[in-house]
Amino acid sequence: MRIDYKSVLVTGAAGFIGFHLARRLLGNGCRVVGLDNMNDYYDVGLKKARLALLTPNNRFTLHQLDLSDREGIEALFDKEAFDVVVNLAAQAGVRYSLTNPHAYVSSNLVGFLNILECCRHKEVKHLVFASSSSVYGANTRMPFSIHDNVDHPVSLYAASKKANELMAHSYSHLYDLPCTGLRFFTVYGPWGRPDMALFLFTKAILAKKPIQVFNHGKMQRDFTYIDDIVEGVVRIMGRTPRSNPDWHGDSPDPGSSYARYRIYNIGNNHPVSLTDFIAAIEKALGKKAEKNFLPMQPGDVPATYADIDDLVRDAGFRPATPLEEGIARFIEWYQEYYKD
């Protein structure tokens, strides 16, 4: 069902996706309340620079708050009235979860429960939340489909995102809260995260330092440009999930439900080898990378590839930004941002 929304809560508003989404929504005339704890998982200066592009807009308000702060989140929902909530705040990073597991429980589980509870009590029209392609874990059938079971995570981060999907479904079932989970596939673009491959590779190549190439380069990723991610989110926000009349407990479809609950993949539907990805960066920079080939890292997977048929059917949108174009835009931003 299509809904109108004017007031939106975006958690993780100083983050990569949250910033781009907030800017898009402000451009559409929405009132946006941003929430971010401004933690130091990566450069806080980059987060502040993103926010500096949002705060001049009088329709944007920022609350520096942690999702795990139950009283603070409840007070925010008491003060504001949101039509739609988009939960993008999370402790990210597969490898980081190996050394800092408790951070994932606090943000991704306790924090998400606080959001669910507030959405339930304040009768939010639609909760859209970030999941991840990481939930596919040990699955190897390609492309990854929302209609396949995802019960074998290979990282705590992935397990926490799968838990979010299960928690949201229970609230859709118990309280008729419309919930949509979006499994993002390797997002890249301007203002991206410093811990991700494109940022790390670009920085190292420009500094004439070697790049770390895991699994000896034998990896594939469904790289998805940030504008395509945001377009998908915006289209889904205005479309609350309906009960699937064909859903049956004898053969349960993991991607839909008898409740008002849906899951979608948002990916480019075009896996690219890591070596081709590096070659595209080299071409855009006009410099060659010195490669340090390493084994597969714990918690990582060799390939991702998104089946987006449901997204195309329901949202009428197909991500299609060519990798070379997206990389060129990132490098243009990177060199401008770090020119001093």
ZALUM-571043 format. One record per residue (C-alpha): residue number from 1; residue in three letters; x, y, z negated. Coordinates in steps of 0.001 Angstrom, whole numbers. Example, Ala and Ser with C-alpha at 12.3 -4.5 7.8 and 13.67 -1.06 7.14 Angstrom:
ZALUM-571043
<pt doza="1" pase="ala" c1="12300" c2="-4500" c3="-7800"/>
<pt doza="2" pase="ser" c1="13670" c2="-1060" c3="-7140"/>
end
This chain:
ZALUM-571043
<pt doza="1" pase="met" c1="0" c2="0" c3="0"/>
<pt doza="2" pase="arg" c1="1331" c2="3428" c3="930"/>
<pt doza="3" pase="ile" c1="1649" c2="5991" c3="-1854"/>
<pt doza="4" pase="asp" c1="2549" c2="9668" c3="-2041"/>
<pt doza="5" pase="tyr" c1="5239" c2="10663" c3="-4478"/>
<pt doza="6" pase="lys" c1="6420" c2="14092" c3="-5553"/>
<pt doza="7" pase="ser" c1="8324" c2="13433" c3="-8774"/>
<pt doza="8" pase="val" c1="11075" c2="10802" c3="-8744"/>
<pt doza="9" pase="leu" c1="13525" c2="9537" c3="-11345"/>
<pt doza="10" pase="val" c1="16827" c2="8442" c3="-9819"/>
<pt doza="11" pase="thr" c1="19105" c2="6673" c3="-12285"/>
<pt doza="12" pase="gly" c1="22775" c2="6683" c3="-11398"/>
<pt doza="13" pase="ala" c1="22280" c2="10059" c3="-9694"/>
<pt doza="14" pase="ala" c1="25989" c2="10918" c3="-9836"/>
<pt doza="15" pase="gly" c1="26863" c2="7583" c3="-8254"/>
<pt doza="16" pase="phe" c1="27496" c2="6871" c3="-4581"/>
<pt doza="17" pase="ile" c1="24015" c2="5720" c3="-3525"/>
<pt doza="18" pase="gly" c1="22169" c2="7750" c3="-6164"/>
<pt doza="19" pase="phe" c1="23747" c2="11010" c3="-5003"/>
<pt doza="20" pase="his" c1="22881" c2="10400" c3="-1356"/>
<pt doza="21" pase="leu" c1="19332" c2="9356" c3="-2227"/>
<pt doza="22" pase="ala" c1="18768" c2="12383" c3="-4463"/>
<pt doza="23" pase="arg" c1="20037" c2="14719" c3="-1740"/>
<pt doza="24" pase="arg" c1="17735" c2="13112" c3="806"/>
<pt doza="25" pase="leu" c1="14701" c2="13332" c3="-1507"/>
<pt doza="26" pase="leu" c1="15412" c2="16979" c3="-2316"/>
<pt doza="27" pase="gly" c1="15589" c2="17639" c3="1409"/>
<pt doza="28" pase="asn" c1="12165" c2="16030" c3="1723"/>
<pt doza="29" pase="gly" c1="10746" c2="18463" c3="-843"/>
<pt doza="30" pase="cys" c1="10588" c2="16081" c3="-3792"/>
<pt doza="31" pase="arg" c1="11266" c2="16988" c3="-7387"/>
<pt doza="32" pase="val" c1="14140" c2="14776" c3="-8524"/>
<pt doza="33" pase="val" c1="15165" c2="14032" c3="-12079"/>
<pt doza="34" pase="gly" c1="18614" c2="12483" c3="-12137"/>
<pt doza="35" pase="leu" c1="20007" c2="10328" c3="-14915"/>
<pt doza="36" pase="asp" c1="23653" c2="9362" c3="-15298"/>
<pt doza="37" pase="asn" c1="25922" c2="8522" c3="-18214"/>
<pt doza="38" pase="met" c1="28979" c2="9887" c3="-16340"/>
<pt doza="39" pase="asn" c1="31177" c2="7016" c3="-17516"/>
<pt doza="40" pase="asp" c1="34817" c2="6698" c3="-16502"/>
<pt doza="41" pase="tyr" c1="34578" c2="3412" c3="-14585"/>
<pt doza="42" pase="tyr" c1="35981" c2="5534" c3="-11774"/>
<pt doza="43" pase="asp" c1="36978" c2="9187" c3="-11301"/>
<pt doza="44" pase="val" c1="34490" c2="11390" c3="-13170"/>
<pt doza="45" pase="gly" c1="35701" c2="14325" c3="-11082"/>
<pt doza="46" pase="leu" c1="34212" c2="12706" c3="-7976"/>
<pt doza="47" pase="lys" c1="30887" c2="12278" c3="-9762"/>
<pt doza="48" pase="lys" c1="30930" c2="15938" c3="-10811"/>
<pt doza="49" pase="ala" c1="31712" c2="17007" c3="-7250"/>
<pt doza="50" pase="arg" c1="28680" c2="15072" c3="-5995"/>
<pt doza="51" pase="leu" c1="26464" c2="16655" c3="-8646"/>
<pt doza="52" pase="ala" c1="27744" c2="20105" c3="-7694"/>
<pt doza="53" pase="leu" c1="25940" c2="19657" c3="-4369"/>
<pt doza="54" pase="leu" c1="22672" c2="18772" c3="-6115"/>
<pt doza="55" pase="thr" c1="22453" c2="21118" c3="-9100"/>
<pt doza="56" pase="pro" c1="21962" c2="24371" c3="-7125"/>
<pt doza="57" pase="asn" c1="18574" c2="23002" c3="-6016"/>
<pt doza="58" pase="asn" c1="15917" c2="24126" c3="-8520"/>
<pt doza="59" pase="arg" c1="13967" c2="20914" c3="-7908"/>
<pt doza="60" pase="phe" c1="16829" c2="18863" c3="-9365"/>
<pt doza="61" pase="thr" c1="17383" c2="18243" c3="-13064"/>
<pt doza="62" pase="leu" c1="20144" c2="16087" c3="-14542"/>
<pt doza="63" pase="his" c1="20036" c2="14239" c3="-17846"/>
<pt doza="64" pase="gln" c1="23339" c2="12821" c3="-19071"/>
<pt doza="65" pase="leu" c1="22055" c2="9704" c3="-20727"/>
<pt doza="66" pase="asp" c1="22908" c2="6018" c3="-20985"/>
<pt doza="67" pase="leu" c1="20321" c2="3481" c3="-19876"/>
<pt doza="68" pase="ser" c1="20957" c2="1480" c3="-23030"/>
<pt doza="69" pase="asp" c1="19892" c2="4454" c3="-25186"/>
<pt doza="70" pase="arg" c1="16345" c2="3310" c3="-25838"/>
<pt doza="71" pase="glu" c1="15244" c2="6367" c3="-27776"/>
<pt doza="72" pase="gly" c1="16767" c2="8712" c3="-25216"/>
<pt doza="73" pase="ile" c1="15108" c2="6935" c3="-22277"/>
<pt doza="74" pase="glu" c1="11742" c2="6877" c3="-24051"/>
<pt doza="75" pase="ala" c1="12036" c2="10605" c3="-24815"/>
<pt doza="76" pase="leu" c1="12791" c2="11309" c3="-21150"/>
<pt doza="77" pase="phe" c1="9700" c2="9419" c3="-20007"/>
<pt doza="78" pase="asp" c1="7623" c2="11191" c3="-22685"/>
<pt doza="79" pase="lys" c1="8801" c2="14550" c3="-21359"/>
<pt doza="80" pase="glu" c1="8520" c2="13854" c3="-17627"/>
<pt doza="81" pase="ala" c1="5879" c2="12241" c3="-15409"/>
<pt doza="82" pase="phe" c1="7352" c2="10137" c3="-12591"/>
<pt doza="83" pase="asp" c1="5469" c2="8820" c3="-9577"/>
<pt doza="84" pase="val" c1="8356" c2="6546" c3="-8576"/>
<pt doza="85" pase="val" c1="11439" c2="5359" c3="-10431"/>
<pt doza="86" pase="val" c1="14514" c2="4243" c3="-8481"/>
<pt doza="87" pase="asn" c1="16944" c2="2412" c3="-10741"/>
<pt doza="88" pase="leu" c1="20424" c2="2547" c3="-9228"/>
<pt doza="89" pase="ala" c1="22399" c2="2922" c3="-12450"/>
<pt doza="90" pase="ala" c1="24365" c2="-205" c3="-13272"/>
<pt doza="91" pase="gln" c1="27783" c2="-1390" c3="-14253"/>
<pt doza="92" pase="ala" c1="29168" c2="-2302" c3="-10851"/>
<pt doza="93" pase="gly" c1="32171" c2="-4296" c3="-9737"/>
<pt doza="94" pase="val" c1="32618" c2="-8050" c3="-9464"/>
<pt doza="95" pase="arg" c1="36232" c2="-8144" c3="-10639"/>
<pt doza="96" pase="tyr" c1="35628" c2="-5675" c3="-13473"/>
<pt doza="97" pase="ser" c1="33137" c2="-8133" c3="-14964"/>
<pt doza="98" pase="leu" c1="35956" c2="-10612" c3="-15553"/>
<pt doza="99" pase="thr" c1="37586" c2="-8333" c3="-18112"/>
<pt doza="100" pase="asn" c1="34677" c2="-6208" c3="-19364"/>
<pt doza="101" pase="pro" c1="31674" c2="-8560" c3="-19550"/>
<pt doza="102" pase="his" c1="29846" c2="-6768" c3="-22367"/>
<pt doza="103" pase="ala" c1="29476" c2="-3607" c3="-20269"/>
<pt doza="104" pase="tyr" c1="27221" c2="-5539" c3="-17896"/>
<pt doza="105" pase="val" c1="24888" c2="-6709" c3="-20631"/>
<pt doza="106" pase="ser" c1="24509" c2="-3208" c3="-22046"/>
<pt doza="107" pase="ser" c1="23827" c2="-1433" c3="-18756"/>
<pt doza="108" pase="asn" c1="22372" c2="-4056" c3="-16457"/>
<pt doza="109" pase="leu" c1="20231" c2="-5992" c3="-18935"/>
<pt doza="110" pase="val" c1="19443" c2="-3818" c3="-21975"/>
<pt doza="111" pase="gly" c1="19292" c2="-693" c3="-19827"/>
<pt doza="112" pase="phe" c1="17026" c2="-2291" c3="-17243"/>
<pt doza="113" pase="leu" c1="14672" c2="-3532" c3="-19947"/>
<pt doza="114" pase="asn" c1="14357" c2="35" c3="-21229"/>
<pt doza="115" pase="ile" c1="13409" c2="1192" c3="-17720"/>
<pt doza="116" pase="leu" c1="10853" c2="-1605" c3="-17332"/>
<pt doza="117" pase="glu" c1="9237" c2="-811" c3="-20655"/>
<pt doza="118" pase="cys" c1="8950" c2="2895" c3="-19898"/>
<pt doza="119" pase="cys" c1="7585" c2="2273" c3="-16393"/>
<pt doza="120" pase="arg" c1="5008" c2="-68" c3="-17903"/>
<pt doza="121" pase="his" c1="3809" c2="2309" c3="-20611"/>
<pt doza="122" pase="lys" c1="3824" c2="5418" c3="-18427"/>
<pt doza="123" pase="glu" c1="2057" c2="3680" c3="-15522"/>
<pt doza="124" pase="val" c1="4675" c2="4489" c3="-12898"/>
<pt doza="125" pase="lys" c1="3305" c2="3841" c3="-9412"/>
<pt doza="126" pase="his" c1="6378" c2="1965" c3="-8148"/>
<pt doza="127" pase="leu" c1="9672" c2="785" c3="-9608"/>
<pt doza="128" pase="val" c1="12357" c2="294" c3="-6973"/>
<pt doza="129" pase="phe" c1="15579" c2="-1204" c3="-8274"/>
<pt doza="130" pase="ala" c1="18988" c2="-2023" c3="-6895"/>
<pt doza="131" pase="ser" c1="19892" c2="-5666" c3="-6664"/>
<pt doza="132" pase="ser" c1="22882" c2="-6909" c3="-4706"/>
<pt doza="133" pase="ser" c1="24020" c2="-9311" c3="-2010"/>
<pt doza="134" pase="ser" c1="26155" c2="-10788" c3="-4808"/>
<pt doza="135" pase="val" c1="23098" c2="-12728" c3="-6025"/>
<pt doza="136" pase="tyr" c1="23562" c2="-15141" c3="-3108"/>
<pt doza="137" pase="gly" c1="26593" c2="-16478" c3="-4964"/>
<pt doza="138" pase="ala" c1="27513" c2="-19977" c3="-3831"/>
<pt doza="139" pase="asn" c1="24960" c2="-19972" c3="-980"/>
<pt doza="140" pase="thr" c1="26569" c2="-20597" c3="2406"/>
<pt doza="141" pase="arg" c1="23599" c2="-20742" c3="4807"/>
<pt doza="142" pase="met" c1="23779" c2="-17658" c3="7012"/>
<pt doza="143" pase="pro" c1="22274" c2="-15183" c3="7335"/>
<pt doza="144" pase="phe" c1="21361" c2="-14777" c3="3672"/>
<pt doza="145" pase="ser" c1="17581" c2="-14851" c3="3392"/>
<pt doza="146" pase="ile" c1="15348" c2="-13531" c3="622"/>
<pt doza="147" pase="his" c1="13346" c2="-16738" c3="1067"/>
<pt doza="148" pase="asp" c1="16263" c2="-18899" c3="-110"/>
<pt doza="149" pase="asn" c1="16823" c2="-19645" c3="-3784"/>
<pt doza="150" pase="val" c1="19697" c2="-17762" c3="-5419"/>
<pt doza="151" pase="asp" c1="20413" c2="-19803" c3="-8516"/>
<pt doza="152" pase="his" c1="24195" c2="-20178" c3="-8423"/>
<pt doza="153" pase="pro" c1="25911" c2="-16833" c3="-9112"/>
<pt doza="154" pase="val" c1="29715" c2="-16764" c3="-9069"/>
<pt doza="155" pase="ser" c1="30181" c2="-13609" c3="-11174"/>
<pt doza="156" pase="leu" c1="28580" c2="-12124" c3="-14264"/>
<pt doza="157" pase="tyr" c1="27708" c2="-9047" c3="-12199"/>
<pt doza="158" pase="ala" c1="25726" c2="-11243" c3="-9795"/>
<pt doza="159" pase="ala" c1="24039" c2="-13030" c3="-12692"/>
<pt doza="160" pase="ser" c1="22984" c2="-9691" c3="-14195"/>
<pt doza="161" pase="lys" c1="21443" c2="-8612" c3="-10892"/>
<pt doza="162" pase="lys" c1="19570" c2="-11893" c3="-10543"/>
<pt doza="163" pase="ala" c1="18348" c2="-11363" c3="-14104"/>
<pt doza="164" pase="asn" c1="17012" c2="-7938" c3="-13071"/>
<pt doza="165" pase="glu" c1="14940" c2="-9575" c3="-10344"/>
<pt doza="166" pase="leu" c1="13501" c2="-12099" c3="-12805"/>
<pt doza="167" pase="met" c1="12784" c2="-9446" c3="-15437"/>
<pt doza="168" pase="ala" c1="11003" c2="-7258" c3="-12891"/>
<pt doza="169" pase="his" c1="8862" c2="-10155" c3="-11712"/>
<pt doza="170" pase="ser" c1="7746" c2="-10900" c3="-15256"/>
<pt doza="171" pase="tyr" c1="6585" c2="-7279" c3="-15641"/>
<pt doza="172" pase="ser" c1="4768" c2="-7420" c3="-12313"/>
<pt doza="173" pase="his" c1="3032" c2="-10590" c3="-13511"/>
<pt doza="174" pase="leu" c1="2261" c2="-9458" c3="-17060"/>
<pt doza="175" pase="tyr" c1="1466" c2="-5778" c3="-16578"/>
<pt doza="176" pase="asp" c1="732" c2="-5400" c3="-12838"/>
<pt doza="177" pase="leu" c1="3757" c2="-3110" c3="-12457"/>
<pt doza="178" pase="pro" c1="4639" c2="-2800" c3="-8740"/>
<pt doza="179" pase="cys" c1="8325" c2="-3709" c3="-8432"/>
<pt doza="180" pase="thr" c1="10598" c2="-3939" c3="-5406"/>
<pt doza="181" pase="gly" c1="14177" c2="-5178" c3="-5592"/>
<pt doza="182" pase="leu" c1="16663" c2="-4189" c3="-2883"/>
<pt doza="183" pase="arg" c1="19686" c2="-6369" c3="-2237"/>
<pt doza="184" pase="phe" c1="22295" c2="-3969" c3="-889"/>
<pt doza="185" pase="phe" c1="25063" c2="-5341" c3="1322"/>
<pt doza="186" pase="thr" c1="28569" c2="-3778" c3="1199"/>
<pt doza="187" pase="val" c1="27738" c2="-69" c3="1294"/>
<pt doza="188" pase="tyr" c1="30270" c2="2414" c3="2680"/>
<pt doza="189" pase="gly" c1="30437" c2="6025" c3="3798"/>
<pt doza="190" pase="pro" c1="31355" c2="9560" c3="2661"/>
<pt doza="191" pase="trp" c1="31486" c2="10147" c3="-1109"/>
<pt doza="192" pase="gly" c1="31980" c2="6399" c3="-1589"/>
<pt doza="193" pase="arg" c1="33302" c2="4591" c3="-4647"/>
<pt doza="194" pase="pro" c1="37085" c2="4598" c3="-5177"/>
<pt doza="195" pase="asp" c1="37071" c2="902" c3="-6166"/>
<pt doza="196" pase="met" c1="35731" c2="-279" c3="-2814"/>
<pt doza="197" pase="ala" c1="37763" c2="-1568" c3="134"/>
<pt doza="198" pase="leu" c1="37351" c2="1356" c3="2548"/>
<pt doza="199" pase="phe" c1="38450" c2="3869" c3="-75"/>
<pt doza="200" pase="leu" c1="41331" c2="1711" c3="-1335"/>
<pt doza="201" pase="phe" c1="42592" c2="887" c3="2165"/>
<pt doza="202" pase="thr" c1="42405" c2="4483" c3="3390"/>
<pt doza="203" pase="lys" c1="44226" c2="5808" c3="330"/>
<pt doza="204" pase="ala" c1="46984" c2="3185" c3="580"/>
<pt doza="205" pase="ile" c1="47540" c2="3569" c3="4330"/>
<pt doza="206" pase="leu" c1="47829" c2="7350" c3="4066"/>
<pt doza="207" pase="ala" c1="50295" c2="6924" c3="1178"/>
<pt doza="208" pase="lys" c1="52267" c2="4360" c3="3215"/>
<pt doza="209" pase="lys" c1="51636" c2="1710" c3="593"/>
<pt doza="210" pase="pro" c1="50594" c2="-1920" c3="1228"/>
<pt doza="211" pase="ile" c1="46941" c2="-2896" c3="1106"/>
<pt doza="212" pase="gln" c1="45750" c2="-6010" c3="-720"/>
<pt doza="213" pase="val" c1="44018" c2="-8392" c3="1682"/>
<pt doza="214" pase="phe" c1="42244" c2="-11166" c3="-201"/>
<pt doza="215" pase="asn" c1="41668" c2="-14715" c3="1008"/>
<pt doza="216" pase="his" c1="44477" c2="-14014" c3="3493"/>
<pt doza="217" pase="gly" c1="42068" c2="-11900" c3="5521"/>
<pt doza="218" pase="lys" c1="39610" c2="-14740" c3="6122"/>
<pt doza="219" pase="met" c1="36550" c2="-12849" c3="4925"/>
<pt doza="220" pase="gln" c1="33454" c2="-11300" c3="6468"/>
<pt doza="221" pase="arg" c1="31210" c2="-8552" c3="5165"/>
<pt doza="222" pase="asp" c1="27930" c2="-7074" c3="6369"/>
<pt doza="223" pase="phe" c1="29130" c2="-3468" c3="6049"/>
<pt doza="224" pase="thr" c1="26157" c2="-1107" c3="5773"/>
<pt doza="225" pase="tyr" c1="26422" c2="2651" c3="6216"/>
<pt doza="226" pase="ile" c1="25112" c2="4812" c3="3381"/>
<pt doza="227" pase="asp" c1="22562" c2="6691" c3="5519"/>
<pt doza="228" pase="asp" c1="21006" c2="3361" c3="6532"/>
<pt doza="229" pase="ile" c1="20795" c2="2299" c3="2894"/>
<pt doza="230" pase="val" c1="19086" c2="5557" c3="1925"/>
<pt doza="231" pase="glu" c1="16650" c2="5359" c3="4843"/>
<pt doza="232" pase="gly" c1="15664" c2="1874" c3="3739"/>
<pt doza="233" pase="val" c1="15196" c2="2959" c3="121"/>
<pt doza="234" pase="val" c1="13054" c2="5973" c3="1060"/>
<pt doza="235" pase="arg" c1="10805" c2="3884" c3="3287"/>
<pt doza="236" pase="ile" c1="10329" c2="1249" c3="607"/>
<pt doza="237" pase="met" c1="9652" c2="3839" c3="-2117"/>
<pt doza="238" pase="gly" c1="6443" c2="4919" c3="-432"/>
<pt doza="239" pase="arg" c1="5221" c2="1381" c3="98"/>
<pt doza="240" pase="thr" c1="4147" c2="-499" c3="-3015"/>
<pt doza="241" pase="pro" c1="4337" c2="-4285" c3="-2746"/>
<pt doza="242" pase="arg" c1="1168" c2="-6274" c3="-2287"/>
<pt doza="243" pase="ser" c1="360" c2="-9712" c3="-3559"/>
<pt doza="244" pase="asn" c1="1244" c2="-12377" c3="-1007"/>
<pt doza="245" pase="pro" c1="-2004" c2="-14324" c3="-396"/>
<pt doza="246" pase="asp" c1="0" c2="-17239" c3="1053"/>
<pt doza="247" pase="trp" c1="2225" c2="-17639" c3="-2016"/>
<pt doza="248" pase="his" c1="1765" c2="-20993" c3="-3757"/>
<pt doza="249" pase="gly" c1="3408" c2="-22514" c3="-6803"/>
<pt doza="250" pase="asp" c1="3860" c2="-25851" c3="-5025"/>
<pt doza="251" pase="ser" c1="6329" c2="-24197" c3="-2628"/>
<pt doza="252" pase="pro" c1="7214" c2="-20865" c3="-4244"/>
<pt doza="253" pase="asp" c1="8664" c2="-18196" c3="-1971"/>
<pt doza="254" pase="pro" c1="11519" c2="-16441" c3="-3854"/>
<pt doza="255" pase="gly" c1="11148" c2="-13242" c3="-1827"/>
<pt doza="256" pase="ser" c1="7491" c2="-12495" c3="-2595"/>
<pt doza="257" pase="ser" c1="4847" c2="-13360" c3="-5177"/>
<pt doza="258" pase="tyr" c1="1212" c2="-13596" c3="-6143"/>
<pt doza="259" pase="ala" c1="2106" c2="-10516" c3="-8219"/>
<pt doza="260" pase="arg" c1="2885" c2="-7083" c3="-6799"/>
<pt doza="261" pase="tyr" c1="6555" c2="-7852" c3="-6354"/>
<pt doza="262" pase="arg" c1="8919" c2="-8000" c3="-3378"/>
<pt doza="263" pase="ile" c1="12588" c2="-8451" c3="-2571"/>
<pt doza="264" pase="tyr" c1="14327" c2="-7091" c3="531"/>
<pt doza="265" pase="asn" c1="17812" c2="-7287" c3="1970"/>
<pt doza="266" pase="ile" c1="19227" c2="-4008" c3="3255"/>
<pt doza="267" pase="gly" c1="22223" c2="-4818" c3="5407"/>
<pt doza="268" pase="asn" c1="23530" c2="-4122" c3="8876"/>
<pt doza="269" pase="asn" c1="22659" c2="-7657" c3="10048"/>
<pt doza="270" pase="his" c1="26098" c2="-7822" c3="11651"/>
<pt doza="271" pase="pro" c1="28986" c2="-9385" c3="9715"/>
<pt doza="272" pase="val" c1="32460" c2="-8052" c3="10471"/>
<pt doza="273" pase="ser" c1="35730" c2="-9820" c3="9728"/>
<pt doza="274" pase="leu" c1="38027" c2="-8157" c3="7218"/>
<pt doza="275" pase="thr" c1="40791" c2="-8005" c3="9831"/>
<pt doza="276" pase="asp" c1="38507" c2="-6149" c3="12276"/>
<pt doza="277" pase="phe" c1="37475" c2="-3804" c3="9450"/>
<pt doza="278" pase="ile" c1="41122" c2="-2998" c3="8739"/>
<pt doza="279" pase="ala" c1="41801" c2="-2512" c3="12448"/>
<pt doza="280" pase="ala" c1="38962" c2="17" c3="12661"/>
<pt doza="281" pase="ile" c1="40455" c2="1978" c3="9733"/>
<pt doza="282" pase="glu" c1="43887" c2="1885" c3="11366"/>
<pt doza="283" pase="lys" c1="42418" c2="3183" c3="14618"/>
<pt doza="284" pase="ala" c1="40564" c2="6029" c3="12897"/>
<pt doza="285" pase="leu" c1="43656" c2="7047" c3="10919"/>
<pt doza="286" pase="gly" c1="46110" c2="6528" c3="13757"/>
<pt doza="287" pase="lys" c1="48313" c2="4586" c3="11346"/>
<pt doza="288" pase="lys" c1="49127" c2="922" c3="10796"/>
<pt doza="289" pase="ala" c1="48558" c2="-801" c3="7474"/>
<pt doza="290" pase="glu" c1="51180" c2="-2816" c3="5662"/>
<pt doza="291" pase="lys" c1="49263" c2="-5907" c3="4527"/>
<pt doza="292" pase="asn" c1="49852" c2="-7932" c3="1392"/>
<pt doza="293" pase="phe" c1="47926" c2="-11186" c3="1892"/>
<pt doza="294" pase="leu" c1="46564" c2="-12719" c3="-1313"/>
<pt doza="295" pase="pro" c1="44347" c2="-15662" c3="-2337"/>
<pt doza="296" pase="met" c1="40606" c2="-15352" c3="-2897"/>
<pt doza="297" pase="gln" c1="39844" c2="-13583" c3="-6158"/>
<pt doza="298" pase="pro" c1="37652" c2="-15119" c3="-8887"/>
<pt doza="299" pase="gly" c1="34009" c2="-14104" c3="-8483"/>
<pt doza="300" pase="asp" c1="34379" c2="-13249" c3="-4805"/>
<pt doza="301" pase="val" c1="32682" c2="-14895" c3="-1813"/>
<pt doza="302" pase="pro" c1="34117" c2="-15429" c3="1692"/>
<pt doza="303" pase="ala" c1="31218" c2="-13984" c3="3682"/>
<pt doza="304" pase="thr" c1="27974" c2="-12000" c3="3533"/>
<pt doza="305" pase="tyr" c1="25365" c2="-11576" c3="6274"/>
<pt doza="306" pase="ala" c1="21897" c2="-10116" c3="5752"/>
<pt doza="307" pase="asp" c1="18674" c2="-11449" c3="7222"/>
<pt doza="308" pase="ile" c1="16597" c2="-8253" c3="7453"/>
<pt doza="309" pase="asp" c1="13492" c2="-9550" c3="9258"/>
<pt doza="310" pase="asp" c1="11222" c2="-8716" c3="6302"/>
<pt doza="311" pase="leu" c1="12639" c2="-5201" c3="5997"/>
<pt doza="312" pase="val" c1="12151" c2="-4553" c3="9712"/>
<pt doza="313" pase="arg" c1="8590" c2="-5893" c3="9610"/>
<pt doza="314" pase="asp" c1="7463" c2="-4043" c3="6480"/>
<pt doza="315" pase="ala" c1="9502" c2="-832" c3="6581"/>
<pt doza="316" pase="gly" c1="9749" c2="-469" c3="10349"/>
<pt doza="317" pase="phe" c1="13461" c2="182" c3="10090"/>
<pt doza="318" pase="arg" c1="16651" c2="-1579" c3="11145"/>
<pt doza="319" pase="pro" c1="20092" c2="-377" c3="9954"/>
<pt doza="320" pase="ala" c1="22234" c2="145" c3="13035"/>
<pt doza="321" pase="thr" c1="25134" c2="2541" c3="12398"/>
<pt doza="322" pase="pro" c1="28201" c2="1154" c3="14252"/>
<pt doza="323" pase="leu" c1="31117" c2="383" c3="11940"/>
<pt doza="324" pase="glu" c1="33574" c2="2534" c3="13891"/>
<pt doza="325" pase="glu" c1="31254" c2="5535" c3="13634"/>
<pt doza="326" pase="gly" c1="30693" c2="5059" c3="9908"/>
<pt doza="327" pase="ile" c1="34405" c2="4648" c3="9181"/>
<pt doza="328" pase="ala" c1="35222" c2="7789" c3="11178"/>
<pt doza="329" pase="arg" c1="32699" c2="9779" c3="9110"/>
<pt doza="330" pase="phe" c1="34188" c2="8452" c3="5868"/>
<pt doza="331" pase="ile" c1="37755" c2="9294" c3="6870"/>
<pt doza="332" pase="glu" c1="36727" c2="12777" c3="7965"/>
<pt doza="333" pase="trp" c1="35179" c2="13313" c3="4529"/>
<pt doza="334" pase="tyr" c1="38126" c2="11717" c3="2697"/>
<pt doza="335" pase="gln" c1="40749" c2="13859" c3="4387"/>
<pt doza="336" pase="glu" c1="38730" c2="17017" c3="3757"/>
<pt doza="337" pase="tyr" c1="38016" c2="16173" c3="117"/>
<pt doza="338" pase="tyr" c1="41620" c2="15254" c3="-707"/>
<pt doza="339" pase="lys" c1="43348" c2="17776" c3="1586"/>
<pt doza="340" pase="asp" c1="45044" c2="19542" c3="-1313"/>
end
